[in-house]
Amino acid sequence: MVARNYRLILWFLAVVAVLGALAGTARYGFARFSGHDPIAIQVIVKSTDDSIEFWQVMKAGIEVAASEFGATVEVTGSRTDADVDEQIALVREAIDKKPDAIILAANDSSRLVPVSEQVAKQGIDFFIVDSGIDSKIAKSVIATDNRKAGQEAGMEMLRRLRAPAEIAIINYAATAASLKDRERGARAVLERRPGITVLDTYNAEGQRENAYEIAKRIIRQHPNLRGIVGLNEPASVGAGRAIRELKLQDRIALIGFDSSVDEIKQLEEGVMQATIIQKPFQMGYLSIKTAVDAIRRKPVPEAIDTGSLVITKQNMYEEENQKLLFPFYDK
């Protein structure tokens, strides 16, 4: 029932975005005659993989904000979260288009630094959304506090375990700052508990199928495994699929990230015990709003924490949590 409602809401968001775009044509014309120049923004996300709902929801937020603030926005992204070379090329292409702003969700915290610095050198306003780089050149960073979110995942795991136990962490793209911070946060909590052994972090290299195969292998090799933390949507769903197939949901606790239809189903089935949800619609919306404000010479904060929340089967049906699971932005 929840999953079906989620699909209906995604369709609704798509309709809203289309209607907003039509209305935005009028707003765009109004911007010309109200003293505002037309604004062009390039957004480069980690992946254009349609199976990852996080990016679909963020794009819906981007589209609504673009129509509301009279901006022309193009969203591109590499084919997978692990394709750093393609993302670097996309940033270079975005620079050549000479937009007013570039917004980046970086696949690699270090390798994206040189090309990002080129953005600033060209006089283009630069912003980070979701996942950052090892540089302070962004005018604003709009993202979850990922270290804190990782700590929340670790604490939620400990509530479900009794020592001695082994825990595995499955990453999706080991070079992404957001996922590295989640891992650090989770480890900081888990490694303090006596009797808990945190295994080496496993990297799915940008493939959901890899996360599934990794989870099966870990389960076979570690009979004392009692928990898996998936650091994003595909890693969590892949691990959940392995746990479900092996019928181990009563033995292995799964703590995930994000709120896709598959994850909601896993929560309902008891395959996943909790997921740390972000707010991708709000993230997308606020990234455009912040860029437009900066271009129009309004002050913008250096960082905007879009927040996170622990969702379980017990609290997922509460009204406020339903609003967060289904990504509306309350402006």
Summary of the structure (lengths in Angstrom):
residues: 331
radius of gyration: 20.1
end to end distance: 27.3
largest distance: 68.6
contacts: 1225
relative contact order: 0.14
helix: 47%
strand: 18%
